[in-house]
């Protein structure tokens, strides 16, 4: 029989517990600390929790190596012969570093992959790995499936204010826009590790329209999986998903995903993002 390969990711993939269980994906959870309290990233977000976290100067913490050790050990105990562990960008978190520490001591081979992204920019490569593993692919082939998907996945996003990214230190190349944030609504991209600015517009409405256009341009006529992600902006997200569904002739799957506290603490309410991933299978 082909080797059994386990797939592990972290909670910032935001796949949802039911989806992860259905695909056989193990999830290591990040945490958010604020005002002496701890919120797990898989905790459903509500308005008051986000507001409290932002006022309290929320910080995220990477999972400890011990958490990965436990997950890897459990996979081995259940009969896995190898593990593919796919995580959020190493330029946004030290999660990959924790996974690498544990991988060196794991009882079975572990391949750690930096997706160079987050949310469904991470989630789609994780799903690609899980689907390959379920087909009985060997370790190297499951790794290749995740990497191929990551290479053809792009995320564009808009935030109502840059202030939360500035506080968290994740703003990168957009730092020089903070002073003009009232006049500028930047569209940003994530998919190669750091956050980069794609273009700058003057209004939220124009930013969202351009977000849609960018997704359509990237998708072209290719078969694609698409995720619209948001934080406390469900109406905007639903409208964008509906519009994109009508404009993408090659659409295979459309998802609407609300992100959790670990990402929410850094972007703030009003986040709207689109991830486009070429369907490689």
Residue pairs with C-beta under 8 A, 6 or more apart in sequence:
1 136
2 136
2 137
2 138
3 81
3 82
3 138
3 139
4 79
4 80
4 81
4 82
4 133
5 80
5 81
5 82
5 83
5 84
5 132
5 133
5 137
5 138
5 139
5 142
6 24
6 26
6 75
6 78
6 80
6 82
6 83
6 84
6 133
7 23
7 24
7 25
7 26
7 83
7 84
7 85
7 86
7 126
7 129
7 130
7 133
7 142
8 25
8 26
8 27
8 28
8 68
8 71
8 72
8 75
8 83
8 84
8 85
8 86
8 99
9 15
9 20
9 25
9 26
9 27
9 28
9 85
9 86
9 87
9 122
9 123
9 126
10 27
10 28
10 29
10 30
10 63
10 87
10 88
10 95
10 122
11 27
11 28
11 29
11 30
11 40
11 41
11 42
11 260
11 262
12 30
12 41
12 88
12 93
12 95
12 118
12 119
12 122
12 259
12 260
12 262
12 263
13 27
13 86
13 88
13 119
13 120
13 122
13 123
13 126
14 119
14 120
14 123
14 229
14 257
14 258
14 259
14 260
14 263
15 23
15 25
15 27
15 123
15 126
15 127
16 257
17 27
17 42
19 25
20 26
20 27
23 127
23 130
23 131
23 134
24 130
24 133
24 134
25 126
25 130
26 71
26 74
26 75
27 42
28 63
28 67
28 68
28 71
28 95
28 99
29 40
29 41
29 42
29 63
29 67
30 40
30 41
30 60
30 61
30 62
30 63
30 93
30 95
30 262
31 38
31 39
31 40
31 41
31 60
31 61
31 262
32 38
32 39
32 40
32 41
32 53
32 58
32 59
32 60
32 61
32 261
32 262
32 265
33 39
33 58
33 59
33 60
33 61
34 52
34 53
34 56
34 57
34 58
34 59
34 265
35 52
35 56
39 49
39 53
39 261
40 261
41 60
41 260
41 261
41 262
42 260
43 49
43 260
43 261
44 260
45 231
45 232
45 258
45 259
45 260
45 261
45 264
47 232
47 269
49 261
50 231
50 232
50 261
50 264
50 265
50 268
50 269
53 261
53 264
53 265
54 164
54 265
54 268
57 167
58 261
58 265
59 265
60 93
60 262
60 265
60 266
62 93
62 94
62 95
62 97
62 98
63 95
63 98
64 98
65 98
65 99
65 101
65 102
66 102
67 98
68 85
68 98
68 99
68 101
68 102
68 103
69 102
69 105
69 106
72 83
72 85
72 102
72 103
72 106
72 107
72 108
72 110
73 106
73 107
75 83
75 108
76 83
76 106
76 107
76 108
80 108
81 108
81 109
81 139
82 108
82 109
82 110
82 111
82 139
82 142
83 103
83 106
83 108
83 109
83 110
83 111
84 110
84 111
84 113
84 129
84 133
84 139
84 142
84 143
84 146
85 99
85 103
85 110
85 111
85 112
85 113
86 113
86 115
86 122
86 125
86 126
86 129
86 146
87 93
87 95
87 96
87 99
87 112
87 113
87 114
87 115
87 122
88 95
88 96
88 115
88 117
88 118
88 122
89 114
89 115
89 116
89 117
89 118
89 190
89 193
89 194
90 96
90 97
90 114
90 116
90 193
91 116
91 172
91 193
91 194
92 118
92 170
96 112
96 114
99 110
99 112
100 112
102 110
103 110
103 111
103 112
109 139
111 139
111 142
111 143
113 125
113 143
113 146
113 147
113 150
114 193
115 121
115 122
115 125
115 126
115 146
115 150
116 150
116 191
116 192
116 193
117 125
117 150
117 153
117 155
117 190
117 191
117 275
118 155
118 190
118 263
119 155
119 227
119 229
119 257
119 259
119 263
119 273
119 275
120 155
120 227
120 229
120 255
120 257
120 275
120 277
121 150
121 153
121 154
121 155
121 190
121 191
121 275
123 227
123 257
123 275
124 149
124 150
124 153
124 225
124 227
124 275
124 277
125 146
125 147
125 149
125 150
125 153
126 146
127 149
128 145
128 146
128 148
128 149
128 280
128 281
129 142
129 143
129 145
129 146
129 149
131 145
131 281
132 141
132 142
132 144
132 145
132 146
133 142
137 145
145 280
148 280
149 277
149 280
152 277
152 278
152 280
153 191
153 275
153 276
153 277
153 278
154 189
154 191
154 218
154 275
154 276
154 277
155 189
155 190
155 191
155 273
155 274
155 275
155 276
156 187
156 188
156 189
156 198
156 211
156 214
156 215
156 218
156 273
156 274
157 187
157 188
157 189
157 190
157 211
157 229
157 267
157 271
157 272
157 273
157 274
158 185
158 186
158 187
158 188
158 204
158 207
158 208
158 211
158 271
158 272
158 273
159 165
159 188
159 267
159 268
159 270
159 271
160 204
160 268
160 269
160 270
160 271
161 181
161 268
161 270
162 171
162 174
162 177
162 178
162 181
162 186
163 178
163 181
163 268
164 265
164 266
164 267
164 268
165 171
165 174
165 195
165 266
165 267
166 175
166 178
168 265
168 266
170 195
170 266
171 178
171 195
172 194
172 195
172 196
173 194
173 195
173 196
173 197
174 186
174 188
174 195
174 196
174 197
177 184
177 186
177 197
177 200
183 202
184 200
184 201
184 202
185 200
185 201
185 202
185 203
185 204
185 206
185 207
186 197
186 198
186 199
186 200
186 201
186 207
187 197
187 198
187 199
187 200
187 201
187 207
187 210
187 211
187 214
188 195
188 196
188 197
188 198
189 195
189 196
189 197
189 198
190 196
198 214
199 210
201 207
201 210
208 236
208 240
208 272
211 240
211 272
211 273
211 274
212 240
212 243
212 244
212 247
212 274
214 274
215 226
215 244
215 248
215 274
215 276
216 244
216 247
216 248
218 276
219 226
219 248
219 250
219 251
219 276
220 250
221 249
221 250
222 250
222 278
222 279
223 250
223 251
223 252
223 278
223 279
224 248
224 250
224 251
224 252
224 276
224 277
224 278
224 279
225 252
225 253
225 255
225 276
225 277
225 279
226 241
226 244
226 248
226 251
226 253
226 254
226 255
226 274
226 275
226 276
226 277
227 254
227 255
227 256
227 257
227 274
227 275
227 277
228 237
228 240
228 241
228 244
228 254
228 255
228 256
228 257
228 272
228 273
228 274
229 237
229 256
229 257
229 258
229 259
229 271
229 272
229 273
229 274
229 275
230 236
230 237
230 256
230 257
230 258
230 259
230 271
230 272
230 273
231 258
231 259
231 263
231 264
231 267
231 268
231 269
231 270
231 271
232 258
232 269
232 270
233 269
233 270
233 271
233 272
234 256
234 258
236 272
237 256
237 258
237 272
238 256
240 272
240 274
241 254
241 256
244 251
244 254
244 274
245 251
245 254
250 279
252 279
253 279
259 267
259 271
263 271
264 271
